[in-house]
Amino acid sequence: MLNSLLTTPHRALDKVAAVHADLSTRDPIFYGHLAVWYQRKGDVRDHREVFVAHLLASALSEHREAGFVLLQDLPPFQVSRVVSFMKSTFGRVPRSTRTAVAHYLRTREAESYRFDRAALRARKALKHLYAALHLRPDARANAIQFSRTPPADSLAFAVKQLARASSPAEQAEAIVAYRIPYPVAAGVVRTMTPSVLAALVASMTPQEVINHLKALQARGATEHAEVRTLVEERLRAAQSDKRVSAFKARVAADASEVDDELKVSLVRVTDEQVRSRARIKCATALLVDKSGSMATALEVGKQLAALISAACDEALYVYAFDTLAYELKPVAETGSPLAGSGTALSNWEPAFRNLKSDGGTSIGCAVETLRLRGQYTEQIVIVTDEGENTHPYFVKALKAYRASLAVEPAVVIVRVQQHGDGTLSRALRAANIGFDALEFGGDYYSLTNLPPLLSRRSRLELLLEILATPLPRRAG
């Protein structure tokens, strides 16, 4: 189950349905706590949806109760996907789910502002929920969703007025007054003046600013002092906003052409989001296989170096190895404002830049280097295909390391997509050395799930933390 968290189905939920079904049947108590723990710590929304679906379909009343509560926090498009998943997987939508969705819709109908924004941004998802579960909308919701005659106090009506506005001042006034979302306004407003941009940014969530930062910059938002100030405020708010994706902020920092100050802000968003989900409180060694055909391992290792360094409160040692170990450290390019941060992907790019995947494989050479240098670590993360064909071998080197530094580090294997014959796993089992093996399926968005799994010194501590996560209940 934990291995599957390093996959990102990208809406193909059937790819992870089997493992969820298996665990929910074999160990329902643990599965319930894991589902709630993942809502707080996990970063892949596909898994969140499958967890909620299985809780709502569970035979345990406390699971259905928890699923009811968790569903209320999902955006409409995810609730719609939960319902679709349940129909395709279970062949039906249980009454408990219909009750939960009905409460979800009635709660939003009772709050006009909340419903209007949902209807504007997730019109198809809401219509699907009403129609698929045969739920009758109230009069106002029906006018907006089905009759296409929105009342004058609705956001849908305001968008129509925005399209008719004759001047930028009127457009800005309408955007501010009704907090019209950026994607909607961008399709209606023809000329993006500073006043219109300021109004748009003021109405955007921190995640929306990150998602549309490149488009905002192209429209001159970062060149106007007032609008730039608003952008910077949203990025500061993104550091503590639980709805912000850490990986999207990092992609924006490294892929967009924003200036240095905004890039630093995006890096801080990533750091704080990763740290809020996991604090790695033990010394960690990251060993990255650079032997022949291991280009994927190098890319995964670079991404993990940035993620782990952002979450790690203790020492972090990063080595790339073939038959020789190369210690890697974060580097700030000349003139970069990220000097000294060590947590940005751009800091690790120079460290990995000149590495080529070539040569034989000795995982043990990296561990032996740690021993000879007296580098104390409590967990070793290995990015590899598990092939090993050259002395020193990992198991022998690990035993020597344990004896020399009087520590028994946990071993975590991150198998890259083209994993090999399992040589390393077999050697560890033969030596009665415990380890965890996680599959990387090729999607870098899933890597943000790894730091929470490394946040405890042992798998047992992690499992105890999951079991200690209480199942939520409705108030009263």
TAZIQUI-V438537 format. One record per backbone hydrogen bond with DSSP energy under -1.0 kcal/mol. NH is the residue of the N-H (numbers start at 1). CO is the residue of the C=O. If there is no record, write none. Layout:
nh->(NH | NH)
co->(CO | CO)
//
This chain:
nh->(6 | 7 | 12 | 13 | 15 | 16 | 20 | 21 | 22 | 23 | 24 | 25 | 26 | 27 | 31 | 32 | 33 | 34 | 35 | 36 | 37 | 38 | 39 | 41 | 42 | 48 | 49 | 50 | 51 | 52 | 53 | 54 | 55 | 56 | 57 | 58 | 64 | 65 | 66 | 67 | 68 | 69 | 70 | 71 | 72 | 73 | 74 | 78 | 79 | 80 | 81 | 82 | 83 | 84 | 85 | 86 | 87 | 88 | 89 | 90 | 98 | 99 | 100 | 101 | 102 | 103 | 104 | 105 | 106 | 107 | 108 | 109 | 110 | 115 | 116 | 117 | 118 | 119 | 120 | 121 | 122 | 126 | 127 | 128 | 129 | 130 | 131 | 132 | 133 | 135 | 142 | 143 | 144 | 145 | 146 | 147 | 149 | 154 | 158 | 159 | 160 | 161 | 162 | 163 | 171 | 172 | 173 | 174 | 175 | 176 | 177 | 178 | 179 | 180 | 185 | 186 | 188 | 189 | 193 | 197 | 198 | 199 | 200 | 201 | 202 | 203 | 204 | 209 | 210 | 211 | 212 | 213 | 216 | 217 | 218 | 219 | 220 | 221 | 228 | 229 | 230 | 231 | 232 | 233 | 234 | 235 | 236 | 237 | 238 | 240 | 244 | 249 | 250 | 251 | 252 | 253 | 254 | 255 | 256 | 263 | 264 | 265 | 266 | 267 | 268 | 269 | 270 | 271 | 272 | 273 | 274 | 275 | 276 | 277 | 278 | 280 | 284 | 285 | 286 | 287 | 288 | 289 | 290 | 292 | 294 | 298 | 299 | 300 | 301 | 302 | 303 | 304 | 305 | 306 | 307 | 308 | 309 | 310 | 311 | 312 | 313 | 317 | 319 | 320 | 321 | 322 | 326 | 328 | 331 | 336 | 339 | 341 | 347 | 349 | 352 | 353 | 355 | 358 | 362 | 367 | 368 | 369 | 370 | 371 | 372 | 373 | 374 | 375 | 378 | 379 | 380 | 381 | 382 | 383 | 384 | 389 | 390 | 397 | 398 | 399 | 400 | 401 | 402 | 403 | 404 | 405 | 406 | 410 | 412 | 413 | 414 | 415 | 416 | 419 | 420 | 424 | 426 | 427 | 428 | 429 | 430 | 431 | 432 | 433 | 436 | 438 | 440 | 441 | 446 | 447 | 449 | 450 | 454 | 462 | 463 | 464 | 465 | 466 | 467 | 468 | 469)
co->(3 | 4 | 9 | 11 | 12 | 13 | 16 | 17 | 18 | 19 | 20 | 21 | 22 | 23 | 27 | 28 | 29 | 30 | 31 | 32 | 33 | 34 | 35 | 37 | 38 | 44 | 45 | 46 | 47 | 48 | 49 | 50 | 51 | 52 | 53 | 55 | 60 | 61 | 62 | 63 | 64 | 65 | 66 | 67 | 68 | 70 | 71 | 75 | 75 | 76 | 77 | 78 | 79 | 80 | 81 | 82 | 83 | 84 | 85 | 86 | 94 | 95 | 96 | 97 | 98 | 99 | 100 | 101 | 102 | 103 | 104 | 105 | 106 | 111 | 112 | 113 | 114 | 115 | 116 | 117 | 118 | 122 | 123 | 124 | 125 | 126 | 127 | 128 | 129 | 130 | 138 | 139 | 140 | 141 | 142 | 142 | 143 | 151 | 154 | 155 | 156 | 157 | 158 | 159 | 167 | 168 | 169 | 170 | 171 | 172 | 173 | 174 | 175 | 175 | 181 | 182 | 185 | 185 | 191 | 193 | 194 | 195 | 196 | 197 | 198 | 199 | 201 | 205 | 206 | 207 | 208 | 210 | 212 | 213 | 214 | 215 | 217 | 216 | 224 | 225 | 226 | 227 | 228 | 229 | 230 | 231 | 232 | 233 | 234 | 237 | 241 | 245 | 246 | 247 | 248 | 249 | 250 | 251 | 252 | 259 | 260 | 261 | 262 | 263 | 264 | 265 | 266 | 267 | 268 | 269 | 270 | 271 | 272 | 273 | 274 | 311 | 315 | 379 | 317 | 381 | 319 | 383 | 321 | 359 | 291 | 294 | 295 | 296 | 297 | 298 | 299 | 300 | 301 | 302 | 303 | 304 | 305 | 306 | 307 | 308 | 280 | 284 | 286 | 326 | 288 | 324 | 320 | 318 | 347 | 333 | 336 | 338 | 344 | 345 | 348 | 349 | 352 | 290 | 322 | 363 | 364 | 365 | 366 | 367 | 368 | 369 | 371 | 370 | 283 | 283 | 410 | 285 | 412 | 287 | 414 | 361 | 361 | 393 | 394 | 395 | 396 | 397 | 398 | 399 | 400 | 401 | 402 | 378 | 380 | 436 | 382 | 438 | 384 | 416 | 385 | 386 | 422 | 423 | 424 | 425 | 426 | 427 | 429 | 428 | 411 | 413 | 415 | 6 | 443 | 444 | 446 | 447 | 450 | 458 | 459 | 460 | 461 | 462 | 463 | 464 | 466)
//
